[in-house]
Structures are given as structure tokens and as C-alpha cells.
């Protein structure tokens, strides 16, 4: 079958029908690889707000901050020199608990009732893959931070957890805690992945990996009073692993 070379558009099913995801499938290159690019177009751009957080400067974007719970070590949480800019979360080899976070400092602003979409591009240069049982990473959105990730009131995120390379997806709306769903996609060492969370239908929140829909969860009890924030955290409970997480960008969109 010939590869498509024209864009196709499919609706996201929002109530007002103003949002569409446009997928461009580009023919394969000489190595047999293809580039899939997604752009989002809006019939009424004034009805949407967008926040794109990139890391090309010396400082974090104003809305973002970090959390470092290490006590004896000196992990890295900083923007670094890299093509397009990246934010680095790098554990050091101190044998201790290190919970390292990039988030909005619990200044919650994402309204689940306003058709939010969140996209994050990241990679991990693994010290070891798969991880040991006391290591984990989440990337997506969450309510107020808790070092015990499962104790956070609300979330919708991707997760890498314990002795597996599986990329999991999960959500919690305060009533339904839908954890540890296997996306069928494994994380690849030192290779960027683009993950997306489409919350335009809270009864079927969509989880995307590299432009492929990998599953849905029910987070229908989220409301305008359960605001969220961008949330990325990498943890180890102990050990000398030096895992290196790089974030290229975080995109947040919702109705105005």
C-alpha cells in the first residue's frame, strides 16, 4: 500500500465541533522511516488559549518551577545547551531517595471542563533499562504535588514504573482511579517520544504516543473545581542510578 502524502482531518468530538487534529503523513525517507506531524487547527482561534513551554534560554519559563527532594546528592534540574533547547532532570549517583519535578509549583490552571489538550516531548538516557522496582516517571497533568504520586487527588499522565520498559497511561478523577494501563509501546533508550493527552471527552480521555491513539480512561468526575497543572516527575527511592531525562517542550491548550 502506498504511503499517504496528503493531509487528513478527523474531529476530536468536542461539543462545539471547532477543534480538529490534522495529520500529515510524509513519505518514507531512504532509511524506510516516515515522519508523522500533527498540527491542530481551530475554526475559532479566539475560543482557545495555548501555552507552549520551551527551554532555549538560561531560565525556566515563568509559569514553571522545580522541586528537588534529594538530601545529600546534587541532581541537576536546569535548561541545557541542545538543539531547540531542552530541560534536563539528571539524578546523581548518591544512594538516596531523589524525587525531581518540573511543574507549575501547584499553581493550578488547566480546567478539565474546557477541552484541554496536553502534549510533551521527552526522552530518557537510561543508566539501566528496564529500571529497578523503586524507580518511576510520570509525564502529563496532575493536581497538587505529592511525593507519593498515587496519593495525588487527580491526574492524567503517562508512566514508566519499575522493572519494565512499558509506557503506561492512567488517570484519577478523585472517584475512579484507573492505573497501570499498558499502552503497548515500550520506551526506547535515549530516543524522543511525543505523548499527548486529549481531555475533550472526560468520559473517554485519549492517550496518544507518537500520533497513535493507545487507549482511553474515564475521568468524568473531573470538574472546573479540580484544576490541574503540567506535571513531570522522575523518582528513585534509593540506589546509585543516574537517569537522564530531557524535556524538549510542553504544550497546553484549552478553551478560553
C-alpha positions as CSV (number, residue, x, y, z in Angstrom):
1,X,0.0,0.0,0.0
2,X,1.3,3.4,-1.0
3,X,2.0,5.8,1.9
4,X,-0.4,8.7,2.0
5,X,1.0,12.1,1.1
6,X,-2.0,14.3,1.7
7,X,-3.3,15.6,5.0
8,X,-6.4,14.1,6.6
9,X,-8.5,15.7,9.2
10,X,-10.6,14.0,11.9
11,X,-12.7,15.7,14.5
12,X,-12.0,15.3,18.2
13,X,-15.7,15.1,19.0
14,X,-15.9,18.2,21.2
15,X,-19.2,19.7,22.0
16,X,-18.9,22.7,19.7
17,X,-17.1,20.8,16.9
18,X,-14.5,23.6,16.5
19,X,-11.3,21.6,17.1
20,X,-9.7,19.3,14.6
21,X,-6.4,17.4,14.6
22,X,-4.7,17.4,11.2
23,X,-2.3,14.6,10.4
24,X,0.3,14.9,7.7
25,X,1.8,11.6,6.7
26,X,5.1,12.3,4.9
27,X,6.6,9.6,2.5
28,X,9.3,7.4,3.9
29,X,12.9,8.5,3.6
30,X,15.7,6.4,2.3
31,X,16.1,4.6,5.6
32,X,12.5,3.5,5.4
33,X,11.3,5.8,8.2
34,X,8.4,8.2,8.0
35,X,7.7,11.4,9.7
36,X,4.3,12.0,11.1
37,X,3.5,15.6,12.0
38,X,0.4,16.7,13.8
39,X,-0.9,20.3,13.8
40,X,-4.0,21.4,15.4
41,X,-6.3,23.9,13.7
42,X,-9.2,25.8,15.1
43,X,-12.3,27.2,13.4
44,X,-12.5,29.9,16.0
45,X,-8.9,30.6,17.3
46,X,-10.2,33.2,19.8
47,X,-12.0,30.4,21.6
48,X,-8.8,28.7,22.6
49,X,-5.8,29.5,24.7
50,X,-2.4,27.9,24.2
51,X,0.8,27.8,26.3
52,X,4.0,26.5,24.8
53,X,6.8,26.0,27.2
54,X,10.3,25.7,25.6
55,X,13.7,25.7,27.1
56,X,16.1,27.6,24.9
57,X,17.0,30.2,27.5
58,X,19.0,30.1,30.7
59,X,15.9,30.3,32.9
60,X,12.7,28.3,33.0
61,X,9.5,29.8,31.5
62,X,7.8,32.0,34.1
63,X,5.0,29.6,34.8
64,X,7.2,26.6,35.6
65,X,9.4,25.7,38.5
66,X,11.1,22.6,40.0
67,X,11.2,20.5,43.1
68,X,14.2,18.6,44.4
69,X,13.8,16.4,47.4
70,X,17.3,15.0,47.5
71,X,19.1,15.5,50.8
72,X,22.8,14.5,50.2
73,X,23.2,14.5,46.5
74,X,23.3,17.2,43.8
75,X,21.0,16.2,41.0
76,X,20.6,18.5,38.0
77,X,17.4,20.4,37.2
78,X,18.2,23.0,34.6
79,X,18.0,24.2,31.0
80,X,20.9,22.9,28.9
81,X,22.5,23.6,25.6
82,X,20.8,21.4,23.0
83,X,19.2,21.8,19.6
84,X,16.0,23.7,20.1
85,X,16.6,23.9,23.9
86,X,16.0,21.2,26.5
87,X,15.3,20.9,30.2
88,X,17.4,18.3,32.0
89,X,16.4,16.3,35.0
90,X,19.5,14.2,35.9
91,X,19.8,12.1,39.1
92,X,23.2,11.7,40.6
93,X,24.8,8.6,42.0
94,X,24.1,9.3,45.6
95,X,22.3,6.3,47.2
96,X,19.2,8.1,48.5
97,X,15.7,9.0,47.5
98,X,15.6,11.6,44.8
99,X,12.2,12.9,43.6
100,X,12.8,15.5,40.9
101,X,9.9,17.5,39.5
102,X,9.2,20.0,36.7
103,X,5.7,21.5,37.2
104,X,3.8,24.8,37.8
105,X,4.5,24.9,41.5
106,X,1.0,23.9,42.4
107,X,-0.4,27.0,40.7
108,X,-3.2,25.0,39.0
109,X,-4.7,26.5,35.8
110,X,-5.8,23.7,33.5
111,X,-9.6,23.4,33.6
112,X,-10.7,19.9,32.7
113,X,-14.1,21.1,31.5
114,X,-12.5,23.4,28.9
115,X,-11.4,20.6,26.4
116,X,-7.7,20.7,27.4
117,X,-5.0,19.0,25.3
118,X,-1.5,18.5,26.7
119,X,1.5,17.3,24.7
120,X,5.0,16.6,26.0
121,X,8.1,15.7,24.1
122,X,10.8,13.9,26.2
123,X,13.4,11.2,26.3
124,X,15.3,9.3,28.9
125,X,19.0,8.4,28.6
126,X,18.8,5.4,30.8
127,X,21.5,4.3,33.2
128,X,19.8,0.9,33.1
129,X,16.7,-0.3,31.2
130,X,14.4,-1.6,32.4
131,X,14.5,0.2,35.7
132,X,14.6,-1.4,39.2
133,X,11.4,-1.7,41.1
134,X,11.9,1.5,43.1
135,X,12.2,3.9,40.1
136,X,9.3,5.7,38.3
137,X,8.5,8.6,35.9
138,X,5.2,10.3,35.1
139,X,4.5,12.9,32.4
140,X,1.2,14.7,31.9
141,X,-1.1,16.7,34.2
142,X,-1.8,16.5,37.9
143,X,-3.3,18.3,40.9
144,X,-1.3,19.5,43.8
145,X,2.0,17.6,44.1
146,X,2.5,14.7,46.5
147,X,5.8,12.8,46.7
148,X,3.6,9.7,46.7
149,X,2.3,10.0,43.2
150,X,-0.7,7.7,43.7
151,X,-1.8,10.0,46.5
152,X,-2.3,13.0,44.2
153,X,-6.0,13.8,44.1
154,X,-6.3,14.0,40.3
155,X,-4.1,13.2,37.3
156,X,-4.0,12.1,33.7
157,X,-0.5,11.0,32.7
158,X,1.9,8.6,31.2
159,X,4.0,6.5,33.5
160,X,7.2,4.3,33.4
161,X,7.4,2.3,36.6
162,X,9.6,-0.4,38.0
163,X,11.2,-3.3,36.2
164,X,9.6,-2.8,32.8
165,X,10.1,-0.7,29.6
166,X,6.3,-0.4,29.1
167,X,4.8,3.1,28.8
168,X,1.7,3.0,30.9
169,X,-1.2,5.5,31.0
170,X,-3.5,6.3,33.8
171,X,-6.0,8.8,35.3
172,X,-7.6,9.6,38.6
173,X,-10.6,11.9,38.9
174,X,-11.0,11.6,42.7
175,X,-13.5,8.8,42.3
176,X,-12.2,6.5,39.6
177,X,-8.5,5.6,39.8
178,X,-7.6,3.9,36.5
179,X,-4.0,2.9,36.9
180,X,-1.3,0.9,35.1
181,X,-2.8,0.6,31.6
182,X,-0.3,-0.8,29.2
183,X,-0.1,1.3,26.0
184,X,1.6,-1.5,24.1
185,X,4.5,0.9,23.4
186,X,7.9,0.5,25.1
187,X,10.2,3.4,25.9
188,X,13.4,3.4,23.8
189,X,16.7,4.4,25.3
190,X,17.8,8.0,24.5
191,X,15.0,8.4,21.9
192,X,12.4,11.2,22.0
193,X,8.8,10.3,22.3
194,X,5.8,12.7,21.9
195,X,2.9,11.9,24.2
196,X,-0.5,13.6,24.1
197,X,-3.5,13.7,26.4
198,X,-6.8,14.8,24.9
199,X,-9.4,15.6,27.5
200,X,-12.1,16.9,25.3
201,X,-14.3,14.0,26.4
202,X,-13.7,13.3,30.1
203,X,-15.6,10.0,29.9
204,X,-13.0,8.8,27.4
205,X,-9.8,10.7,27.9
206,X,-7.5,9.9,24.9
207,X,-3.8,9.0,25.3
208,X,-1.6,9.3,22.3
209,X,2.0,8.2,21.7
210,X,3.8,9.5,18.5
211,X,0.4,10.2,16.8
212,X,-1.1,6.8,17.7
213,X,-4.1,6.5,20.0
214,X,-3.1,3.9,22.6
215,X,-6.1,3.9,24.9
216,X,-8.7,5.9,26.9
217,X,-9.7,6.3,30.5
218,X,-12.8,7.5,32.3
219,X,-12.1,10.7,34.3
220,X,-15.7,12.1,34.1
221,X,-15.7,13.3,37.7
222,X,-13.2,16.0,37.0
223,X,-14.7,19.4,37.1
224,X,-13.9,23.1,37.0
225,X,-13.1,22.9,40.7
226,X,-10.4,20.2,40.1
227,X,-7.8,22.3,38.3
228,X,-4.6,20.7,37.0
229,X,-1.1,21.6,36.1
230,X,1.6,20.3,33.8
231,X,3.5,17.7,35.8
232,X,6.7,15.7,35.1
233,X,8.4,13.9,37.9
234,X,11.2,11.2,38.0
235,X,11.8,9.3,41.2
236,X,14.2,6.8,42.7
237,X,13.7,5.5,46.3
238,X,17.4,4.6,46.7
239,X,20.3,3.3,44.6
240,X,23.1,4.9,42.5
241,X,21.4,5.1,39.1
242,X,21.9,8.3,37.2
243,X,18.9,8.5,34.9
244,X,18.9,11.5,32.5
245,X,15.5,12.9,31.5
246,X,15.3,15.6,28.8
247,X,12.2,17.6,28.0
248,X,12.0,19.4,24.7
249,X,8.7,21.1,25.2
250,X,5.3,21.1,27.0
251,X,2.2,22.3,25.1
252,X,-1.1,23.1,26.9
253,X,-4.3,24.1,25.2
254,X,-7.8,24.7,26.4
255,X,-10.9,26.7,25.6
256,X,-10.7,30.3,26.7
